[in-house]
Amino acid sequence: MAVTLYVGNLPWSATEDDVAETFSTLGPVAAVRIITDRNSGRSRGFGFVEVEGVEMEEAIQQMNGVELGGRRLTVGPAKPRPDRH
């Protein structure tokens, strides 16, 4: 079973590969999505990571506060997307 985590405080320079490498200590990373600004294409400083074979609480405890690119990550459970009608 995979868990989807919210990852905040990402450095602007972080790539999806950087994030996947950081979270690979938990288990296989199924997907990484860094959210970007529609107009500029720049990172908005947060994203989502889907990791397999780990419990949500364990993943949050291990990764919250881990440093990436000089910034301490904020990790929590991802909330479902609201319907956009």
C-alpha positions as CSV (number, residue, x, y, z in Angstrom):
1,M,0.0,0.0,0.0
2,A,1.3,3.5,-0.9
3,V,0.9,6.7,1.2
4,T,0.8,10.2,-0.3
5,L,2.6,12.8,1.7
6,Y,2.4,16.6,1.5
7,V,5.9,18.1,1.5
8,G,6.3,21.8,2.3
9,N,9.2,24.2,2.5
10,L,10.9,22.8,-0.6
11,P,13.9,24.8,-1.9
12,W,13.1,26.6,-5.1
13,S,15.9,24.6,-6.8
14,A,14.6,21.2,-5.8
15,T,13.8,18.8,-8.6
16,E,11.5,15.8,-8.6
17,D,14.6,13.6,-8.7
18,D,16.0,15.4,-5.6
19,V,12.8,14.8,-3.7
20,A,12.5,11.2,-4.8
21,E,16.1,10.5,-3.7
22,T,15.5,12.1,-0.3
23,F,12.3,10.0,0.3
24,S,13.8,6.8,-1.0
25,T,15.1,6.1,2.5
26,L,11.5,5.2,3.4
27,G,10.8,2.8,0.5
28,P,10.1,2.8,-3.2
29,V,9.0,6.2,-4.4
30,A,6.0,5.7,-6.8
31,A,5.5,9.4,-7.7
32,V,6.7,12.9,-7.0
33,R,4.8,16.1,-8.0
34,I,6.2,19.5,-7.3
35,I,3.5,22.2,-7.6
36,T,4.4,25.0,-9.9
37,D,3.0,28.5,-10.6
38,R,0.8,28.4,-13.8
39,N,2.1,31.7,-15.1
40,S,5.8,31.6,-14.3
41,G,6.4,27.8,-14.1
42,R,8.4,28.3,-10.9
43,S,8.1,26.0,-8.0
44,R,5.6,27.1,-5.3
45,G,7.7,25.5,-2.6
46,F,5.6,22.4,-2.0
47,G,4.6,19.1,-3.5
48,F,3.5,15.6,-3.0
49,V,5.3,12.3,-2.7
50,E,3.8,8.8,-3.0
51,V,5.9,6.2,-1.1
52,E,5.2,2.4,-1.0
53,G,5.6,0.0,1.9
54,V,5.5,2.5,4.8
55,E,2.8,3.6,7.3
56,M,1.7,7.3,7.2
57,E,2.8,8.1,10.8
58,E,6.1,6.4,10.4
59,A,6.9,8.3,7.2
60,I,5.9,11.6,8.8
61,Q,8.1,11.0,11.9
62,Q,11.1,10.0,9.8
63,M,10.9,12.8,7.2
64,N,9.5,15.9,9.0
65,G,12.4,18.2,9.6
66,V,14.8,16.5,7.2
67,E,17.1,19.0,5.4
68,L,17.0,19.3,1.6
69,G,19.0,22.1,-0.1
70,G,19.5,23.9,3.2
71,R,15.8,23.9,4.1
72,R,14.0,21.8,6.7
73,L,11.0,19.9,5.1
74,T,7.5,20.1,6.5
75,V,5.9,16.7,6.0
76,G,2.3,15.7,6.7
77,P,-0.6,13.7,5.2
78,A,-1.8,14.8,1.8
79,K,-5.4,16.0,1.9
80,P,-7.7,14.9,-1.0
81,R,-8.1,17.4,-3.8
82,P,-11.4,19.3,-3.7
83,D,-13.6,18.8,-6.7
84,R,-13.3,21.7,-9.2
85,H,-16.7,22.0,-10.9
